[in-house]
Amino acid sequence: MSGRETKPETKRRLVLFRHAKSDWPDVPDQDRPLAKRGRRDAPVAGGWLGRSDYVPDAVVCSTARRARQTWELAADGLARAAPVAVPPVRYEPRVYEATVLGLLMLVREFPDDWQTALIVGHNPGMAELTVGLTAPPPDPPSAFPTAAIAVLELPGGWADAGPGEARLLSFAVPADMRLPRQHGPDLAGDLLVLAGGDHEGAHLRTVRADVVVVGSVPRVA
């Protein structure tokens, strides 16, 4: 034996999970519940996390009702897909209406013993954080529809997280999550584009690798 000490693993995985599709009753925005499609998609997303081995050590969830319901249903799907303990969840008011800088500051506060952390949040924050942290290539997703998940690998500890340093390991929408794993999207060749102006949904379209299409959402969604 050489006697050299083995360096501890410093890479971290950040899972960004936009809440599932919500309904629009006449209630305050924080109290909006999930729609029927959202209640179908959330457990599918949780199952995909388990099957893809992206089980988080901890979950940081927006306090909005639609986000809390998303994680509750996703946790059920995760438990069915992976024989692991459901991770602890912290409901964090700062995730709601957070700017991309606010989300980055939150990530930098995560404990060192979290190897994989998951945030359940909203757009535009989820999309902007994915784009801001990811180093191209491949091109980051141009749209972040409801119940979509991006998985990023950070090269160092949480406190060192910075723009353009992460690697996009995976990006999936509910339609992808229902397919066999080998039929998921090609991150190098496919971009997600907004479908018919509906910021809640998207479809796959192959584009040139040098074309970057970024969709923006002006409000919390």
C-alpha positions as CSV (number, residue, x, y, z in Angstrom):
1,M,0.0,0.0,0.0
2,S,1.2,3.5,-0.8
3,G,0.1,5.0,2.5
4,R,-1.7,7.8,0.7
5,E,-5.0,8.9,2.2
6,T,-8.1,8.6,0.1
7,K,-9.6,12.0,-0.5
8,P,-13.3,12.2,0.6
9,E,-15.9,12.6,-2.2
10,T,-16.4,16.4,-2.7
11,K,-18.8,16.3,-5.6
12,R,-22.5,17.1,-4.8
13,R,-25.7,16.4,-6.8
14,L,-28.4,19.1,-6.9
15,V,-31.8,18.0,-8.0
16,L,-34.1,20.8,-9.1
17,F,-37.8,19.7,-9.2
18,R,-40.5,22.1,-10.4
19,H,-43.8,21.5,-8.7
20,A,-46.4,19.5,-10.7
21,K,-49.2,21.2,-12.6
22,S,-51.5,23.3,-10.4
23,D,-55.1,24.4,-10.5
24,W,-56.2,28.0,-10.5
25,P,-59.1,28.4,-8.1
26,D,-59.9,31.8,-6.6
27,V,-57.5,31.6,-3.7
28,P,-54.2,33.3,-2.8
29,D,-51.3,32.1,-4.9
30,Q,-49.7,30.3,-2.0
31,D,-52.8,28.2,-1.5
32,R,-53.2,26.9,-5.1
33,P,-53.6,23.1,-5.1
34,L,-52.4,20.6,-7.7
35,A,-54.6,19.9,-10.7
36,K,-55.6,16.4,-11.7
37,R,-52.6,16.2,-14.0
38,G,-50.3,17.3,-11.3
39,R,-51.6,14.6,-9.0
40,R,-50.8,12.1,-11.7
41,D,-47.4,13.4,-12.6
42,A,-45.9,13.9,-9.1
43,P,-45.7,10.2,-8.1
44,V,-44.3,9.4,-11.5
45,A,-41.5,11.9,-10.9
46,G,-40.8,10.4,-7.5
47,G,-40.6,6.9,-9.1
48,W,-38.2,8.2,-11.7
49,L,-35.9,9.6,-9.0
50,G,-35.8,6.2,-7.4
51,R,-35.3,4.2,-10.6
52,S,-32.6,6.6,-11.7
53,D,-30.7,6.4,-8.4
54,Y,-31.2,10.1,-7.7
55,V,-32.5,9.6,-4.2
56,P,-31.8,12.8,-2.2
57,D,-30.4,12.9,1.3
58,A,-32.7,15.8,2.1
59,V,-35.4,17.8,0.5
60,V,-35.9,21.6,0.7
61,C,-39.5,22.4,-0.4
62,S,-41.3,25.7,-1.1
63,T,-44.1,26.4,1.4
64,A,-46.6,26.9,-1.4
65,R,-49.4,24.3,-1.2
66,R,-48.8,23.1,-4.8
67,A,-45.1,22.4,-4.0
68,R,-45.9,20.6,-0.7
69,Q,-48.5,18.4,-2.4
70,T,-46.0,17.7,-5.2
71,W,-43.4,16.4,-2.7
72,E,-45.9,14.4,-0.7
73,L,-47.0,12.5,-3.8
74,A,-43.5,12.2,-5.2
75,A,-42.3,10.8,-1.9
76,D,-44.9,8.0,-2.2
77,G,-43.6,7.3,-5.7
78,L,-40.1,7.3,-4.5
79,A,-40.8,4.9,-1.7
80,R,-42.4,2.4,-4.1
81,A,-39.6,2.6,-6.6
82,A,-36.6,2.4,-4.2
83,P,-36.2,0.4,-1.0
84,V,-34.8,3.4,0.9
85,A,-36.0,5.6,3.7
86,V,-37.9,8.7,2.5
87,P,-35.6,11.6,3.0
88,P,-36.4,14.3,5.5
89,V,-38.0,17.4,4.2
90,R,-37.7,21.0,5.2
91,Y,-40.3,23.5,4.2
92,E,-38.5,26.7,3.3
93,P,-40.3,30.0,2.7
94,R,-37.3,31.4,0.8
95,V,-37.9,29.0,-2.1
96,Y,-41.2,30.7,-2.9
97,E,-40.6,33.7,-5.1
98,A,-36.9,33.2,-4.8
99,T,-34.6,34.9,-7.4
100,V,-31.8,32.8,-8.9
101,L,-29.3,34.5,-6.6
102,G,-31.5,33.8,-3.6
103,L,-31.6,30.1,-4.5
104,L,-27.9,30.0,-5.0
105,M,-27.4,31.5,-1.5
106,L,-29.7,28.9,-0.1
107,V,-27.7,26.1,-1.8
108,R,-24.5,27.4,-0.4
109,E,-26.0,26.9,3.1
110,F,-26.7,23.2,2.7
111,P,-24.9,21.0,5.2
112,D,-21.7,19.2,4.1
113,D,-23.1,15.8,4.9
114,W,-25.8,16.1,2.2
115,Q,-24.3,14.4,-0.9
116,T,-27.6,14.8,-2.9
117,A,-30.1,17.6,-2.2
118,L,-33.4,18.2,-3.8
119,I,-35.3,21.5,-4.1
120,V,-39.0,21.6,-4.9
121,G,-39.7,25.0,-6.3
122,H,-41.1,27.2,-9.0
123,N,-40.3,28.9,-12.2
124,P,-38.6,31.1,-13.2
125,G,-36.2,30.1,-10.4
126,M,-35.8,26.4,-11.2
127,A,-35.0,27.2,-14.9
128,E,-32.7,30.1,-14.2
129,L,-30.7,28.2,-11.6
130,T,-30.3,25.2,-14.0
131,V,-29.1,27.5,-16.8
132,G,-26.9,29.6,-14.4
133,L,-25.1,26.7,-12.8
134,T,-24.6,24.5,-15.8
135,A,-21.4,24.7,-17.9
136,P,-22.1,23.9,-21.6
137,P,-22.1,21.7,-23.5
138,P,-24.7,20.1,-23.4
139,D,-27.2,22.9,-23.8
140,P,-29.3,23.5,-20.7
141,P,-33.0,23.0,-21.1
142,S,-34.7,25.9,-22.6
143,A,-38.0,25.3,-20.8
144,F,-38.8,23.8,-17.4
145,P,-42.4,22.6,-17.5
146,T,-44.3,21.4,-14.4
147,A,-43.0,18.3,-12.7
148,A,-39.7,18.5,-14.7
149,I,-36.5,17.5,-12.9
150,A,-32.9,18.6,-13.6
151,V,-30.0,16.8,-11.9
152,L,-26.8,18.8,-11.7
153,E,-23.4,17.6,-10.5
154,L,-21.4,20.2,-8.6
155,P,-17.6,19.8,-8.6
156,G,-17.1,20.8,-5.0
157,G,-18.9,21.4,-1.7
158,W,-22.2,23.3,-1.4
159,A,-20.5,26.5,-0.1
160,D,-18.4,26.6,-3.3
161,A,-21.3,26.4,-5.7
162,G,-21.0,29.0,-8.5
163,P,-22.2,29.9,-12.0
164,G,-21.1,27.8,-14.9
165,E,-19.4,25.0,-12.9
166,A,-22.0,22.3,-12.7
167,R,-22.6,19.4,-15.1
168,L,-26.1,18.5,-16.3
169,L,-26.5,14.8,-15.5
170,S,-30.1,14.5,-16.5
171,F,-33.2,16.4,-17.4
172,A,-36.6,14.8,-17.6
173,V,-40.3,15.7,-18.0
174,P,-43.2,13.5,-17.0
175,A,-43.5,12.0,-20.5
176,D,-39.9,11.0,-20.4
177,M,-40.3,9.5,-16.9
178,R,-43.0,7.1,-18.1
179,L,-40.6,5.7,-20.8
180,P,-37.9,3.1,-20.3
181,R,-34.7,4.7,-19.2
182,Q,-32.8,4.1,-22.5
183,H,-35.4,6.1,-24.4
184,G,-34.9,9.4,-22.4
185,P,-33.9,12.6,-24.1
186,D,-30.5,13.1,-25.7
187,L,-29.1,16.1,-23.8
188,A,-26.6,16.9,-26.5
189,G,-29.1,17.0,-29.3
190,D,-32.6,17.8,-27.9
191,L,-33.8,21.0,-26.4
192,L,-37.1,21.5,-24.7
193,V,-39.2,24.3,-26.3
194,L,-42.3,25.9,-25.0
195,A,-45.4,24.3,-26.4
196,G,-47.9,26.8,-27.8
197,G,-47.0,29.5,-25.3
198,D,-48.1,27.3,-22.5
199,H,-45.4,27.7,-19.8
200,E,-46.9,24.7,-18.0
201,G,-46.0,22.2,-20.7
202,A,-43.3,21.6,-23.3
203,H,-42.4,19.2,-26.1
204,L,-39.1,17.8,-27.5
205,R,-37.6,19.3,-30.6
206,T,-34.2,18.6,-32.1
207,V,-32.2,21.7,-32.9
208,R,-28.7,22.5,-33.8
209,A,-26.3,22.3,-30.9
210,D,-25.2,25.9,-31.4
211,V,-28.7,27.3,-31.1
212,V,-29.8,28.1,-27.6
213,V,-33.5,28.9,-27.0
214,V,-34.3,30.2,-23.6
215,G,-37.9,30.6,-22.4
216,S,-38.7,33.0,-19.7
217,V,-41.6,33.0,-17.2
218,P,-42.3,36.5,-15.7
219,R,-44.1,35.3,-12.6
220,V,-43.9,32.5,-10.0
221,A,-45.5,29.4,-11.5
